[in-house]
Amino acid sequence: MKVKLFMNTGKYFKKPNLSNELENEINQWLEVNKQIEIKEIKQACCGGSLEPALTVISIWYDDKKN
């Protein structure tokens, strides 16, 4: 089993649309890697009032071509 991590960090005192950026990045990766079989997806977010928001998405998968 393998894992692919996607991360995105927000900016101080701004409300960037992190979900669209991550969604596009993940969809592009999936389009290129059609041979994978996804086993599990996990998401974690952290950040405080003075810290930039950090979102991490991990995709656990098997590569069918190997």
Phi and psi in radians as a Rosetta constraint file:
Dihedral C 1 N 2 CA 2 C 2 CIRCULARHARMONIC -2.146 0.35
Dihedral N 2 CA 2 C 2 N 3 CIRCULARHARMONIC 2.918 0.35
Dihedral C 2 N 3 CA 3 C 3 CIRCULARHARMONIC -2.374 0.35
Dihedral N 3 CA 3 C 3 N 4 CIRCULARHARMONIC 2.481 0.35
Dihedral C 3 N 4 CA 4 C 4 CIRCULARHARMONIC -2.139 0.35
Dihedral N 4 CA 4 C 4 N 5 CIRCULARHARMONIC 2.242 0.35
Dihedral C 4 N 5 CA 5 C 5 CIRCULARHARMONIC -1.848 0.35
Dihedral N 5 CA 5 C 5 N 6 CIRCULARHARMONIC 2.393 0.35
Dihedral C 5 N 6 CA 6 C 6 CIRCULARHARMONIC -2.112 0.35
Dihedral N 6 CA 6 C 6 N 7 CIRCULARHARMONIC 2.261 0.35
Dihedral C 6 N 7 CA 7 C 7 CIRCULARHARMONIC -2.309 0.35
Dihedral N 7 CA 7 C 7 N 8 CIRCULARHARMONIC 2.577 0.35
Dihedral C 7 N 8 CA 8 C 8 CIRCULARHARMONIC -2.587 0.35
Dihedral N 8 CA 8 C 8 N 9 CIRCULARHARMONIC 2.409 0.35
Dihedral C 8 N 9 CA 9 C 9 CIRCULARHARMONIC -2.045 0.35
Dihedral N 9 CA 9 C 9 N 10 CIRCULARHARMONIC 2.332 0.35
Dihedral C 9 N 10 CA 10 C 10 CIRCULARHARMONIC -1.410 0.35
Dihedral N 10 CA 10 C 10 N 11 CIRCULARHARMONIC 3.089 0.35
Dihedral C 10 N 11 CA 11 C 11 CIRCULARHARMONIC -1.830 0.35
Dihedral N 11 CA 11 C 11 N 12 CIRCULARHARMONIC 2.745 0.35
Dihedral C 11 N 12 CA 12 C 12 CIRCULARHARMONIC -1.074 0.35
Dihedral N 12 CA 12 C 12 N 13 CIRCULARHARMONIC 2.266 0.35
Dihedral C 12 N 13 CA 13 C 13 CIRCULARHARMONIC 0.986 0.35
Dihedral N 13 CA 13 C 13 N 14 CIRCULARHARMONIC 0.422 0.35
Dihedral C 13 N 14 CA 14 C 14 CIRCULARHARMONIC -2.172 0.35
Dihedral N 14 CA 14 C 14 N 15 CIRCULARHARMONIC 2.847 0.35
Dihedral C 14 N 15 CA 15 C 15 CIRCULARHARMONIC -2.091 0.35
Dihedral N 15 CA 15 C 15 N 16 CIRCULARHARMONIC 1.251 0.35
Dihedral C 15 N 16 CA 16 C 16 CIRCULARHARMONIC -1.224 0.35
Dihedral N 16 CA 16 C 16 N 17 CIRCULARHARMONIC 2.715 0.35
Dihedral C 16 N 17 CA 17 C 17 CIRCULARHARMONIC -1.533 0.35
Dihedral N 17 CA 17 C 17 N 18 CIRCULARHARMONIC 1.314 0.35
Dihedral C 17 N 18 CA 18 C 18 CIRCULARHARMONIC -1.113 0.35
Dihedral N 18 CA 18 C 18 N 19 CIRCULARHARMONIC -0.572 0.35
Dihedral C 18 N 19 CA 19 C 19 CIRCULARHARMONIC -1.108 0.35
Dihedral N 19 CA 19 C 19 N 20 CIRCULARHARMONIC -0.708 0.35
Dihedral C 19 N 20 CA 20 C 20 CIRCULARHARMONIC -1.156 0.35
Dihedral N 20 CA 20 C 20 N 21 CIRCULARHARMONIC -0.704 0.35
Dihedral C 20 N 21 CA 21 C 21 CIRCULARHARMONIC -1.102 0.35
Dihedral N 21 CA 21 C 21 N 22 CIRCULARHARMONIC -0.824 0.35
Dihedral C 21 N 22 CA 22 C 22 CIRCULARHARMONIC -1.134 0.35
Dihedral N 22 CA 22 C 22 N 23 CIRCULARHARMONIC -0.728 0.35
Dihedral C 22 N 23 CA 23 C 23 CIRCULARHARMONIC -1.027 0.35
Dihedral N 23 CA 23 C 23 N 24 CIRCULARHARMONIC -0.802 0.35
Dihedral C 23 N 24 CA 24 C 24 CIRCULARHARMONIC -1.113 0.35
Dihedral N 24 CA 24 C 24 N 25 CIRCULARHARMONIC -0.754 0.35
Dihedral C 24 N 25 CA 25 C 25 CIRCULARHARMONIC -1.101 0.35
Dihedral N 25 CA 25 C 25 N 26 CIRCULARHARMONIC -0.778 0.35
Dihedral C 25 N 26 CA 26 C 26 CIRCULARHARMONIC -1.159 0.35
Dihedral N 26 CA 26 C 26 N 27 CIRCULARHARMONIC -0.770 0.35
Dihedral C 26 N 27 CA 27 C 27 CIRCULARHARMONIC -1.103 0.35
Dihedral N 27 CA 27 C 27 N 28 CIRCULARHARMONIC -0.660 0.35
Dihedral C 27 N 28 CA 28 C 28 CIRCULARHARMONIC -1.129 0.35
Dihedral N 28 CA 28 C 28 N 29 CIRCULARHARMONIC -0.749 0.35
Dihedral C 28 N 29 CA 29 C 29 CIRCULARHARMONIC -1.116 0.35
Dihedral N 29 CA 29 C 29 N 30 CIRCULARHARMONIC -0.739 0.35
Dihedral C 29 N 30 CA 30 C 30 CIRCULARHARMONIC -1.133 0.35
Dihedral N 30 CA 30 C 30 N 31 CIRCULARHARMONIC -0.646 0.35
Dihedral C 30 N 31 CA 31 C 31 CIRCULARHARMONIC -1.106 0.35
Dihedral N 31 CA 31 C 31 N 32 CIRCULARHARMONIC -0.682 0.35
Dihedral C 31 N 32 CA 32 C 32 CIRCULARHARMONIC -1.320 0.35
Dihedral N 32 CA 32 C 32 N 33 CIRCULARHARMONIC -0.470 0.35
Dihedral C 32 N 33 CA 33 C 33 CIRCULARHARMONIC -1.997 0.35
Dihedral N 33 CA 33 C 33 N 34 CIRCULARHARMONIC 1.009 0.35
Dihedral C 33 N 34 CA 34 C 34 CIRCULARHARMONIC -1.187 0.35
Dihedral N 34 CA 34 C 34 N 35 CIRCULARHARMONIC -0.282 0.35
Dihedral C 34 N 35 CA 35 C 35 CIRCULARHARMONIC -1.432 0.35
Dihedral N 35 CA 35 C 35 N 36 CIRCULARHARMONIC -0.055 0.35
Dihedral C 35 N 36 CA 36 C 36 CIRCULARHARMONIC -1.474 0.35
Dihedral N 36 CA 36 C 36 N 37 CIRCULARHARMONIC 2.707 0.35
Dihedral C 36 N 37 CA 37 C 37 CIRCULARHARMONIC -2.070 0.35
Dihedral N 37 CA 37 C 37 N 38 CIRCULARHARMONIC 1.960 0.35
Dihedral C 37 N 38 CA 38 C 38 CIRCULARHARMONIC -1.277 0.35
Dihedral N 38 CA 38 C 38 N 39 CIRCULARHARMONIC 2.281 0.35
Dihedral C 38 N 39 CA 39 C 39 CIRCULARHARMONIC -1.789 0.35
Dihedral N 39 CA 39 C 39 N 40 CIRCULARHARMONIC -0.646 0.35
Dihedral C 39 N 40 CA 40 C 40 CIRCULARHARMONIC -2.824 0.35
Dihedral N 40 CA 40 C 40 N 41 CIRCULARHARMONIC 2.587 0.35
Dihedral C 40 N 41 CA 41 C 41 CIRCULARHARMONIC -2.246 0.35
Dihedral N 41 CA 41 C 41 N 42 CIRCULARHARMONIC 2.313 0.35
Dihedral C 41 N 42 CA 42 C 42 CIRCULARHARMONIC -2.274 0.35
Dihedral N 42 CA 42 C 42 N 43 CIRCULARHARMONIC 2.649 0.35
Dihedral C 42 N 43 CA 43 C 43 CIRCULARHARMONIC -2.321 0.35
Dihedral N 43 CA 43 C 43 N 44 CIRCULARHARMONIC 2.473 0.35
Dihedral C 43 N 44 CA 44 C 44 CIRCULARHARMONIC -2.415 0.35
Dihedral N 44 CA 44 C 44 N 45 CIRCULARHARMONIC 2.475 0.35
Dihedral C 44 N 45 CA 45 C 45 CIRCULARHARMONIC -2.315 0.35
Dihedral N 45 CA 45 C 45 N 46 CIRCULARHARMONIC 2.515 0.35
Dihedral C 45 N 46 CA 46 C 46 CIRCULARHARMONIC -2.632 0.35
Dihedral N 46 CA 46 C 46 N 47 CIRCULARHARMONIC 2.930 0.35
Dihedral C 46 N 47 CA 47 C 47 CIRCULARHARMONIC 2.434 0.35
Dihedral N 47 CA 47 C 47 N 48 CIRCULARHARMONIC 2.639 0.35
Dihedral C 47 N 48 CA 48 C 48 CIRCULARHARMONIC -2.101 0.35
Dihedral N 48 CA 48 C 48 N 49 CIRCULARHARMONIC -2.902 0.35
Dihedral C 48 N 49 CA 49 C 49 CIRCULARHARMONIC -1.163 0.35
Dihedral N 49 CA 49 C 49 N 50 CIRCULARHARMONIC -0.514 0.35
Dihedral C 49 N 50 CA 50 C 50 CIRCULARHARMONIC -1.887 0.35
Dihedral N 50 CA 50 C 50 N 51 CIRCULARHARMONIC -0.101 0.35
Dihedral C 50 N 51 CA 51 C 51 CIRCULARHARMONIC -1.707 0.35
Dihedral N 51 CA 51 C 51 N 52 CIRCULARHARMONIC 2.533 0.35
Dihedral C 51 N 52 CA 52 C 52 CIRCULARHARMONIC -1.205 0.35
Dihedral N 52 CA 52 C 52 N 53 CIRCULARHARMONIC 2.553 0.35
Dihedral C 52 N 53 CA 53 C 53 CIRCULARHARMONIC -1.209 0.35
Dihedral N 53 CA 53 C 53 N 54 CIRCULARHARMONIC 2.413 0.35
Dihedral C 53 N 54 CA 54 C 54 CIRCULARHARMONIC -2.156 0.35
Dihedral N 54 CA 54 C 54 N 55 CIRCULARHARMONIC 2.202 0.35
Dihedral C 54 N 55 CA 55 C 55 CIRCULARHARMONIC -2.052 0.35
Dihedral N 55 CA 55 C 55 N 56 CIRCULARHARMONIC 2.267 0.35
Dihedral C 55 N 56 CA 56 C 56 CIRCULARHARMONIC -2.177 0.35
Dihedral N 56 CA 56 C 56 N 57 CIRCULARHARMONIC 2.248 0.35
Dihedral C 56 N 57 CA 57 C 57 CIRCULARHARMONIC -2.095 0.35
Dihedral N 57 CA 57 C 57 N 58 CIRCULARHARMONIC 2.212 0.35
Dihedral C 57 N 58 CA 58 C 58 CIRCULARHARMONIC -1.974 0.35
Dihedral N 58 CA 58 C 58 N 59 CIRCULARHARMONIC 2.308 0.35
Dihedral C 58 N 59 CA 59 C 59 CIRCULARHARMONIC -2.008 0.35
Dihedral N 59 CA 59 C 59 N 60 CIRCULARHARMONIC 2.012 0.35
Dihedral C 59 N 60 CA 60 C 60 CIRCULARHARMONIC -1.642 0.35
Dihedral N 60 CA 60 C 60 N 61 CIRCULARHARMONIC 2.262 0.35
Dihedral C 60 N 61 CA 61 C 61 CIRCULARHARMONIC -2.643 0.35
Dihedral N 61 CA 61 C 61 N 62 CIRCULARHARMONIC 2.850 0.35
Dihedral C 61 N 62 CA 62 C 62 CIRCULARHARMONIC -1.920 0.35
Dihedral N 62 CA 62 C 62 N 63 CIRCULARHARMONIC 2.483 0.35
Dihedral C 62 N 63 CA 63 C 63 CIRCULARHARMONIC -1.665 0.35
Dihedral N 63 CA 63 C 63 N 64 CIRCULARHARMONIC 1.938 0.35
Dihedral C 63 N 64 CA 64 C 64 CIRCULARHARMONIC -1.191 0.35
Dihedral N 64 CA 64 C 64 N 65 CIRCULARHARMONIC -0.365 0.35
Dihedral C 64 N 65 CA 65 C 65 CIRCULARHARMONIC -1.405 0.35
Dihedral N 65 CA 65 C 65 N 66 CIRCULARHARMONIC -0.230 0.35
